[in-house]
């Protein structure tokens, strides 16, 4: 999964599966974010990248700095892989560290 976001500087977020993600920014060294520790078995990785992107976007929409938003995305991916379906019923703003009262319907 590749996510381009932000202006005027271009940012590129590249997922690396169980190794986390790398944030690339113009004229700045790349920053690696390790994946969240998985508690329990990995059940299904389908939808993990989509969940990661959704968590990042939700964090950015709530006004978080990009690093904090990326951590929300990593938490969302971790919740996702612990479920048989591609979208976990446990995935919520609270489960990824967002304050539910500040999150509007996306």
Secondary structure, DSSP 8 states (H G I E B T S, - for coil): -EEEE-SSS-EEEEE-GGG-EEEEETTEEEEEE------S-----TTHHHHHHHHHHHHHHTT--HHHHHHHHHHHHHHHTTSSSSS-TT--TGGGT--GGG----
